[in-house]
Structures are given as structure tokens and as C-alpha cells.
Amino acid sequence: MTTFLSIVTPIYFLSPDSITTGIVDKSVGLLLAFNVSAHSWIGLNYVVTDYVPKVSKGLVGPARAVTAGIGAVTLLGLGKVALNDKGGLKGVVLGLWKKKEE
């Protein structure tokens, strides 16, 4: 999962728009959305395993449910952006550095 993210993400964002339009953009965007969501969910579960039992062992279950919810919301949000017709994930990220047209 981490290897996929470290290889595919720069290729996707640095490739020309002529290659990553249409179905390629949406499919790679959805793959990235799934991998980022799963990666964050797994990482947050490690945080829960390490730190929540120090506070209360009874909170481990609810904390895991919260991390699953965060992962699901992340997947839904990134998935919606990936399926957006205005450039998907690539368009949103690159739009952060573009000047606003007046």
C-alpha cells in the first residue's frame, strides 16, 4: 500500500493532462482515494493501540469505531473529488497553486 502510494502518486500528479483525462483520471483517483483512506485508517489504529489503553482499556473499541468512521468519511470525500468532472484529485491539488482568474 505504501509502495503503491509512493510510486503512483508522483507519476499521476506529474503526468501531462493529455494522458490522465477521462477514465484514467477517475480510476487512478479512486485508487489513490482508497489507498490514502486505508493507509490513514491503519495508521490511526496503531495510534489507538499504543495510546488509548493508557487512558482506559474500555475506550479501545469506541476509538477503533471512530477511526473506522474517519476512514470512511475520508474515502467518501476523496472519492467524490476523484469523480468530479473538473480535474478530479489532480485538478484540486494543482488548483491550490493556480492564481484565481478575475
Backbone hydrogen bonds in HBPLUS format (Angstrom, degrees):
<---DONOR---> <-ACCEPTOR-->    atom                        ^
c    i                          cat <-CA-CA->   ^        H-A-AA   ^      H-
h    n   atom  resd res      DA  || num        DHA   H-A  angle D-A-AA Bond
n    s   type  num  typ     dist DA aas  dist angle  dist       angle   num
A0005-LEU N   A0001-MET O   3.04 MM   4  6.32 162.9  2.07 148.1 152.0     1
A0006-SER N   A0002-THR O   2.89 MM   4  6.10 158.6  1.94 149.3 155.4     2
A0007-ILE N   A0003-THR O   3.01 MM   4  6.12 138.5  2.19 145.9 155.6     3
A0008-VAL N   A0004-PHE O   2.83 MM   4  5.74 163.8  1.86 157.5 161.7     4
A0009-THR N   A0005-LEU O   3.23 MM   4  5.50 152.8  2.31 127.4 135.5     5
A0012-TYR N   A0008-VAL O   2.82 MM   4  5.91 163.4  1.85 159.0 163.5     6
A0013-PHE N   A0009-THR O   3.00 MM   4  6.20 168.7  2.01 157.2 159.6     7
A0014-LEU N   A0010-PRO O   2.90 MM   4  5.80 146.4  2.01 144.9 153.0     8
A0015-SER N   A0011-ILE O   3.03 MM   4  5.81 124.1  2.35 140.0 150.0     9
A0019-ILE N   A0016-PRO O   3.11 MM   3  5.72 149.6  2.21 113.5 121.1    10
A0020-THR N   A0016-PRO O   3.37 MM   4  6.73 159.8  2.42 148.2 153.8    11
A0026-LYS N   A0022-GLY O   3.15 MM   4  6.46 164.6  2.18 153.3 157.6    12
A0027-SER N   A0023-ILE O   2.89 MM   4  5.91 162.0  1.92 145.2 150.6    13
A0028-VAL N   A0024-VAL O   2.95 MM   4  5.98 169.7  1.96 152.1 155.6    14
A0029-GLY N   A0025-ASP O   2.91 MM   4  5.84 151.6  1.99 139.5 148.7    15
A0030-LEU N   A0026-LYS O   2.90 MM   4  6.06 152.0  1.98 142.5 149.4    16
A0031-LEU N   A0027-SER O   2.95 MM   4  6.18 155.8  2.01 145.7 152.6    17
A0032-LEU N   A0028-VAL O   2.86 MM   4  6.08 160.6  1.90 150.6 155.8    18
A0033-ALA N   A0029-GLY O   2.85 MM   4  6.03 154.6  1.92 143.0 150.8    19
A0034-PHE N   A0030-LEU O   2.89 MM   4  6.09 162.3  1.92 149.4 153.4    20
A0035-ASN N   A0031-LEU O   2.93 MM   4  6.13 166.3  1.95 150.0 154.1    21
A0036-VAL N   A0032-LEU O   2.83 MM   4  5.92 164.9  1.86 154.6 158.5    22
A0037-SER N   A0033-ALA O   3.04 MM   4  6.07 161.8  2.07 145.0 150.5    23
A0038-ALA N   A0034-PHE O   2.91 MM   4  6.08 165.9  1.93 152.7 156.9    24
A0039-HIS N   A0035-ASN O   2.85 MM   4  5.84 157.3  1.90 143.7 150.9    25
A0040-SER N   A0036-VAL O   2.96 MM   4  6.12 160.1  2.00 147.6 152.2    26
A0041-TRP N   A0037-SER O   2.93 MM   4  6.09 155.3  1.99 146.6 154.1    27
A0042-ILE N   A0038-ALA O   2.92 MM   4  6.10 164.9  1.94 152.8 156.1    28
A0043-GLY N   A0039-HIS O   3.02 MM   4  6.18 161.7  2.06 144.5 150.0    29
A0044-LEU N   A0040-SER O   2.86 MM   4  6.01 158.5  1.91 147.7 153.4    30
A0045-ASN N   A0041-TRP O   2.99 MM   4  6.21 145.1  2.11 142.9 152.4    31
A0046-TYR N   A0042-ILE O   3.13 MM   4  6.52 144.9  2.26 145.0 153.8    32
A0047-VAL N   A0043-GLY O   3.13 MM   4  6.51 149.9  2.23 143.4 151.7    33
A0048-VAL N   A0044-LEU O   2.89 MM   4  6.21 156.5  1.95 147.7 153.9    34
A0049-THR N   A0045-ASN O   2.88 MM   4  6.09 159.3  1.92 145.5 151.1    35
A0050-ASP N   A0046-TYR O   2.96 MM   4  6.14 152.7  2.03 145.6 152.3    36
A0051-TYR N   A0047-VAL O   2.92 MM   4  5.94 167.3  1.93 157.2 160.2    37
A0052-VAL N   A0048-VAL O   3.12 MM   4  5.12 146.2  2.24 125.1 135.3    38
A0054-LYS N   A0051-TYR O   3.25 MM   3  5.54 139.7  2.42 104.1 114.8    39
A0055-VAL N   A0052-VAL O   2.91 MM   3  5.34 142.6  2.06 112.7 123.3    40
A0056-SER N   A0052-VAL O   2.95 MM   4  6.19 163.7  1.98 166.5 166.3    41
A0059-LEU N   A0056-SER O   3.19 MM   3  5.52 157.4  2.24 107.0 113.7    42
A0060-VAL N   A0057-LYS O   3.44 MM   3  5.69 168.2  2.46 106.7 110.0    43
A0063-ALA N   A0059-LEU O   2.93 MM   4  5.94 154.0  1.99 146.9 155.1    44
A0064-ARG N   A0060-VAL O   2.94 MM   4  6.15 150.4  2.03 147.9 155.5    45
A0065-ALA N   A0061-GLY O   3.04 MM   4  6.37 149.9  2.14 148.0 156.7    46
A0066-VAL N   A0062-PRO O   2.94 MM   4  6.26 150.2  2.03 146.0 153.9    47
A0067-THR N   A0063-ALA O   2.98 MM   4  6.30 155.7  2.04 146.5 152.7    48
A0068-ALA N   A0064-ARG O   2.95 MM   4  6.19 150.5  2.04 143.4 151.5    49
A0069-GLY N   A0065-ALA O   2.95 MM   4  6.20 151.4  2.03 143.4 151.4    50
A0070-ILE N   A0066-VAL O   2.86 MM   4  6.17 155.5  1.92 150.9 157.5    51
A0071-GLY N   A0067-THR O   2.94 MM   4  6.13 157.4  1.99 144.4 150.5    52
A0072-ALA N   A0068-ALA O   2.92 MM   4  6.14 151.5  2.00 144.4 152.3    53
A0073-VAL N   A0069-GLY O   2.90 MM   4  6.13 162.2  1.93 152.4 156.7    54
A0074-THR N   A0070-ILE O   2.93 MM   4  6.06 155.6  1.99 145.6 152.9    55
A0075-LEU N   A0071-GLY O   2.93 MM   4  6.12 157.2  1.98 144.0 150.1    56
A0076-LEU N   A0072-ALA O   2.91 MM   4  6.15 161.9  1.94 150.2 155.0    57
A0077-GLY N   A0073-VAL O   2.91 MM   4  6.03 163.6  1.94 148.8 153.5    58
A0078-LEU N   A0074-THR O   2.90 MM   4  5.99 174.3  1.90 155.8 157.7    59
A0079-GLY N   A0075-LEU O   2.81 MM   4  5.69 148.7  1.91 140.1 150.1    60
A0080-LYS N   A0076-LEU O   2.94 MM   4  6.04 151.8  2.02 141.1 148.0    61
A0081-VAL N   A0077-GLY O   3.06 MM   4  6.35 158.1  2.11 147.4 153.2    62
A0082-ALA N   A0078-LEU O   2.81 MM   4  5.96 153.9  1.87 144.8 152.7    63
A0083-LEU N   A0079-GLY O   3.07 MM   4  6.24 142.3  2.22 141.9 150.3    64
A0084-ASN N   A0081-VAL O   3.09 MM   3  5.06 158.0  2.14 103.1 109.8    65
A0091-GLY N   A0087-GLY O   2.88 MM   4  4.01 159.4  1.92 114.7 113.9    66
A0092-VAL N   A0088-GLY O   3.10 MM   4  6.37 154.6  2.17 149.1 156.0    67
A0093-VAL N   A0089-LEU O   2.97 MM   4  6.15 171.1  1.97 157.1 159.2    68
A0094-LEU N   A0090-LYS O   2.94 MM   4  5.98 168.2  1.95 152.3 156.3    69
A0095-GLY N   A0091-GLY O   2.92 MM   4  5.76 135.4  2.12 130.4 142.4    70
A0096-LEU N   A0093-VAL O   3.19 MM   3  5.53 153.9  2.26 105.4 113.0    71
A0097-TRP N   A0094-LEU O   3.18 MM   3  5.78 154.7  2.25 113.2 119.2    72
